[in-house]
């Protein structure tokens, strides 16, 4: 069926059920999940079933998955962790276990309260909770990386960035709410494959968005659909809700990695010219975009134990896509070939060309605050560890090579990684 839900103003937003190819061949594929999806899981992917589920939420029937079936010890530990939610070493994996897989909902409820957003926007707490549950459940738990825990991790990082003095001194409640909502929903309903995969398989989303920021547009439209279904902001003036929807789109679309240079060049220009005026809503919005981009790719800036878990997860998702491409005799995408693309080499390249340039500029913007310095120190240490692991891999491959020679691709990788 048609997986689109028409909102009150006539704008069509995307909802789950819009992946006829991915739903049944990718998300429930035995090569990816190791097991055949149950009939219940398959039904949940159908547009009617998804809409019916949302309607149940609106009628006040909260799904059992959102209930806290935890003892007081676990709840007490979760509450203790929330008291330190602004710390950079916050362990989102532990927090997710303590909240029985409800890290995103629990974190958002806490942050909306801490920032005074519930009172300021006169939000109904029950409706707010239902909306957060909708967002959390629209993430695919079978994705190793792009799941609700990643969304919670990005949201926690965003909270840290919103507290940076250079930014915090100018932020309005609207800015804070937009930043947290965009962080929470920036990857909602992610299918576990990238944009090139959707384009080369001629997925309907690729044609709908004309091969431009396909996933990001879908995340945004899905978020709008859930906002309207929940009626969370229905009590606000129409022009206010429309502005919120558009700004959410602008923030989420900024996470498209293909637009990295565009934002870096603009940020560099602002910093070099010292012409950022955070009293200006437009400049504040731009820095919220930069903050969200940082939060989205901050994994290499976390402590090693957390950073490595995220690295392994994202590469596992890449490899699953590569396996799928191989199965359907498609060209294997860059970084997705498990035989050629190792985790250390992927991470070193990611840190060098994507993460470092952005976080060095962010540190310049914040004025090298303790948080910025801490993140850059973690980034350098983690990169050194990946370099060490890469050299161990190459040493091992050399010892296994009876000719005693390094292959051409290995030699090229080594030379590239030794270049400062």
C-alpha positions in Angstrom: 0.0 0.0 0.0 0.9 3.6 -0.2 3.2 4.3 2.7 2.7 8.1 2.8 0.6 9.9 5.4 -0.9 13.2 4.4 -0.6 15.8 7.2 -3.1 18.4 8.1 -1.6 21.1 5.8 -1.5 18.7 2.8 2.3 18.0 2.9 3.0 14.3 2.2 5.4 12.7 4.7 7.1 9.4 4.4 6.3 6.6 6.9 7.4 3.1 7.4 6.2 0.5 4.9 7.8 2.4 2.0 10.6 -0.2 1.4 9.0 -3.0 -0.7 12.4 -4.2 -1.6 14.3 -3.5 1.6 11.6 -4.6 4.0 11.4 -8.1 2.8 14.8 -8.7 1.3 17.1 -6.6 3.5 15.6 -6.0 6.9 14.4 -9.6 7.3 17.1 -11.2 5.2 18.6 -14.3 6.8 22.1 -13.3 5.8 21.8 -10.1 7.8 19.8 -11.1 10.9 20.6 -14.8 11.1 17.0 -15.6 11.5 13.8 -15.3 9.5 11.6 -12.4 10.7 8.4 -13.4 12.5 5.0 -12.7 11.0 4.6 -10.0 13.6 7.7 -8.2 12.5 6.7 -8.4 8.8 3.3 -7.0 9.6 4.8 -4.1 11.5 6.6 -3.1 8.3 3.3 -2.7 6.4 2.0 0.9 6.0 -1.4 0.0 7.3 0.0 -1.8 10.3 2.4 1.1 11.1 -0.4 3.6 10.9 -2.6 1.4 13.1 0.2 1.2 15.6 0.5 5.0 15.6 -3.3 5.3 16.1 -3.1 3.0 19.1 -0.6 5.3 20.6 -2.8 8.3 20.0 -5.7 6.4 21.7 -3.5 6.0 24.7 -2.6 2.3 24.3 1.2 2.4 25.0 3.0 -0.7 23.7 4.4 -3.0 26.3 8.0 -2.4 25.0 7.9 1.1 26.4 7.1 0.0 29.9 9.8 -0.1 32.5 9.9 -3.7 33.7 12.9 -3.1 35.8 13.7 -3.4 39.5 14.6 -0.5 41.7 18.3 -1.2 41.5 18.4 -0.8 37.7 16.2 2.3 37.9 18.4 3.8 40.6 21.5 3.3 38.5 19.8 4.8 35.5 18.8 7.9 37.5 22.3 8.2 38.8 23.6 8.1 35.3 21.2 10.9 34.3 22.6 13.1 37.0 25.9 13.0 35.0 24.3 13.3 31.5 26.5 16.3 30.7 29.7 14.3 31.1 31.5 13.4 27.9 32.3 9.8 29.2 28.6 9.0 29.5 28.2 5.3 28.5 25.1 5.1 26.4 25.4 1.3 26.0 25.2 0.8 29.7 22.4 3.4 30.0 20.4 1.5 27.3 20.8 -1.7 29.3 19.7 -0.1 32.5 16.6 1.3 30.8 15.6 -2.0 29.2 16.3 -0.6 25.7 14.5 2.7 26.3 17.6 4.9 26.3 16.2 7.4 23.8 12.8 7.9 25.4 14.3 8.1 28.9 17.0 10.5 27.9 14.7 12.8 25.9 12.1 13.0 28.8 14.9 14.0 31.2 16.5 16.5 28.8 13.2 18.2 28.0 12.6 18.6 31.7 16.2 19.8 32.5 16.0 22.4 29.8 12.6 23.6 30.9 11.0 22.9 27.5 7.9 21.1 28.9 6.9 24.2 30.9 8.0 26.7 28.3 6.0 25.1 25.4 3.2 23.9 27.7 3.7 20.3 26.4 1.5 17.5 27.6 3.7 15.0 29.3 1.7 11.9 28.2 1.6 13.1 24.6 5.3 13.9 24.7 6.2 10.5 26.0 4.1 8.8 23.3 5.8 10.9 20.6 9.2 9.9 21.9 8.1 6.2 21.9 7.0 6.6 18.3 10.4 8.0 17.4 12.3 5.3 19.2 10.3 2.5 17.7 10.7 3.8 14.2 14.4 3.0 14.4 15.4 -0.4 13.3 16.8 -2.4 16.2 18.4 -4.9 13.9 20.7 -2.3 12.4 24.1 -2.6 14.1 24.8 1.1 14.0 21.8 3.2 12.7 19.5 2.4 15.6 17.8 4.1 18.6 21.0 3.8 20.7 22.9 5.8 18.1 20.1 8.4 18.2 20.4 8.5 22.0 24.2 8.9 21.8 23.9 11.8 19.3 21.2 13.4 21.5 23.5 13.2 24.6 26.4 14.7 22.6 24.1 17.5 21.4 23.1 18.2 25.0 26.8 18.6 25.8 27.4 21.0 22.9 24.3 23.1 23.7 26.0 23.8 27.1 29.1 25.2 25.6 29.3 28.8 26.8 29.9 30.3 23.4 26.6 28.8 22.2 24.6 28.5 25.4 24.6 32.2 26.1 22.6 32.9 23.0 20.2 29.9 22.7 16.5 30.3 23.0 14.1 27.5 24.2 13.2 27.0 20.5 16.8 26.5 19.5 17.3 23.9 22.3 14.1 22.0 21.5 15.0 22.0 17.8 18.5 20.8 18.5 17.4 17.9 20.7 14.5 16.8 18.4 16.8 16.9 15.3 19.4 14.8 17.2 16.8 12.3 18.3 15.2 11.9 14.9 18.0 12.5 12.5 18.3 8.9 11.4 14.7 7.7 12.1 13.6 4.7 9.9 17.1 4.2 8.6 17.1 1.1 6.4 20.7 0.1 7.2 22.0 0.8 3.7 23.4 4.1 2.2 22.1 6.4 -0.5 24.2 4.9 -3.4 22.5 1.5 -2.6 19.0 3.0 -2.8 20.0 4.7 -6.1 21.4 1.7 -7.8 18.5 -0.5 -6.8 16.2 2.1 -8.1 14.4 2.5 -4.8 11.3 4.7 -5.0 12.7 7.1 -2.3 15.7 7.8 -4.6 13.4 8.9 -7.4 11.1 10.7 -5.0 14.0 12.9 -3.8 15.8 12.9 -7.1 18.9 11.2 -5.7 19.6 14.2 -3.4 19.9 13.6 0.3 17.6 10.7 0.0 17.9 9.3 3.5 18.0 12.7 5.2 14.8 13.8 3.4 13.1 10.6 4.5 14.2 11.0 8.1 12.9 14.6 8.1 9.5 13.7 6.5 9.1 10.7 8.8 9.7 13.0 11.8 7.1 15.5 10.5 4.6 12.7 10.1 5.1 11.5 13.7 4.9 15.1 15.0 1.5 15.6 13.3 0.2 12.2 14.3 1.0 12.8 17.9 -0.4 16.3 17.9 2.4 17.2 20.3 2.5 20.8 18.9 -1.1 21.1 17.9 -1.7 23.8 20.6 0.9 26.1 19.1 0.0 28.7 16.3 0.2 27.2 12.8 3.0 29.5 11.7 5.1 28.3 14.7 4.7 24.6 13.9 5.4 25.2 10.3 8.6 27.0 11.2 9.6 24.2 13.5 9.0 21.6 10.8 11.1 23.6 8.3 14.0 24.2 10.7 14.0 20.5 11.7 14.4 19.7 8.0 17.3 22.1 7.6 19.0 20.6 10.6 18.5 17.0 9.6 19.5 17.6 6.0 22.8 19.1 7.2 23.8 15.6 8.4 24.2 14.5 4.8 27.9 13.6 4.6 28.0 14.6 1.0 27.6 18.2 2.1 30.5 18.1 4.5 32.8 20.5 2.5 29.9 22.9 1.9 29.5 23.4 5.7 33.3 23.3 6.4 34.0 26.0 3.9 31.2 28.2 5.3 32.3 27.6 8.9 36.0 28.4 8.1 34.9 31.6 6.4 32.9 32.7 9.4 35.7 31.9 11.8 38.4 33.6 9.7 36.3 36.7 9.2 35.0 36.6 12.8 31.6 37.6 11.6 29.4 35.1 13.4 26.7 37.1 15.2 24.9 34.6 17.5 22.3 37.3 18.3 21.1 36.6 14.7 18.7 33.6 14.5 20.3 32.7 11.1 23.8 32.4 12.5 22.5 30.5 15.6 20.7 28.0 13.2 23.9 27.5 11.3 25.9 26.7 14.4 23.1 24.3 15.5 23.7 22.6 12.1 27.4 22.4 12.8 26.7 21.1 16.4 24.4 18.4 15.0 27.0 17.4 12.4 29.6 17.1 15.2 27.2 15.1 17.4 26.4 12.7 14.5 30.1 11.8 13.9 31.5 12.2 17.4 32.2 8.5 18.0 36.0 8.8 17.3 36.1 11.6 19.9 34.7 9.3 22.7 36.8 7.3 25.1 38.4 4.3 23.4 36.1 1.6 24.8 33.0 3.4 23.6 34.6 4.6 20.3 35.7 1.1 19.3 32.2 -0.3 19.9 30.7 2.2 17.6 33.5 1.6 15.0 32.8 -2.1 15.0 29.1 -1.5 14.7 29.3 0.9 11.8 31.7 -1.4 9.9 29.4 -4.4 10.5 26.6 -2.4 8.9 28.8 -1.6 5.9 29.8 -5.3 5.6 26.2 -6.4 5.7 25.4 -4.0 2.8 28.4 -5.4 0.9 27.2 -9.0 1.5 23.8 -8.0 0.2 25.3 -6.3 -2.9 27.3 -9.4 -3.6 24.3 -11.7 -3.2 22.3 -9.6 -5.7 25.4 -9.3 -8.0 25.7 -5.6 -7.6 29.0 -3.7 -7.4 30.2 -3.7 -3.8 30.2 -0.1 -2.5 33.3 1.5 -1.1 34.1 0.5 2.6 31.6 -2.4 2.3 34.0 -5.2 1.2 35.0 -7.1 4.4 37.8 -8.8 2.5 39.5 -5.5 1.5 38.2 -2.8 3.8 39.4 -3.4 7.4 38.0 -1.6 10.4 41.3 0.2 11.2 41.8 1.5 7.7 38.1 2.6 7.5 38.4 4.4 10.8 41.7 6.1 10.1 40.4 7.5 6.8 37.2 8.6 8.4 39.1 10.4 11.2 41.6 12.0 8.9 39.3 13.3 6.2 35.9 13.8 7.9 36.2 14.1 11.7 39.4 16.0 12.3 38.7 18.9 10.0 35.3 19.4 11.5 36.3 19.1 15.2 39.3 21.3 14.8 37.0 24.1 13.6 34.5 23.4 16.3 37.3 23.8 18.9 38.2 27.1 17.2 34.6 28.2 17.5 34.2 27.2 21.2 37.5 28.8 22.1 39.2 25.5 22.9 37.0 24.7 25.9 37.8 21.7 28.2 35.2 19.6 26.3 36.7 20.5 22.9 40.2 19.8 24.1 39.1 16.5 25.6 37.4 15.4 22.3 40.5 16.2 20.2 42.7 14.4 22.7 40.5 11.3 22.5 40.5 11.6 18.7 44.3 11.7 18.5 44.7 8.8 20.9 42.1 6.7 19.2 43.6 7.3 15.8 47.0 6.2 17.1 45.4 3.0 18.4 43.9 2.3 15.0 47.2 2.9 13.4 48.8 0.4 15.7 46.2 -2.2 15.0 46.6 -1.5 11.2 50.3 -2.1 11.4 49.7 -5.4 13.4 47.4 -6.5 10.6 50.0 -5.7 8.0 52.7 -7.4 10.0 50.6 -10.5 10.3 49.8 -10.5 6.6 53.5 -10.2 5.8 54.4 -13.2 8.0 51.7 -15.2 6.3 53.0 -14.2 2.8 55.5 -16.9 1.8 57.2 -14.6 -0.7 57.8 -12.1 2.2 56.4 -9.2 0.1 53.6 -6.8 0.8 50.9 -6.6 -1.8 50.6 -3.4 -3.8 47.3 -2.4 -2.1 48.8 -3.0 1.4 52.0 -1.0 0.5 49.8 1.9 -0.8 47.7 1.8 2.4 50.8 1.8 4.6 52.3 4.7 2.7 49.1 6.7 2.9 48.7 6.1 6.6 52.3 7.2 7.3 51.7 10.5 5.6 51.0 13.2 8.3 
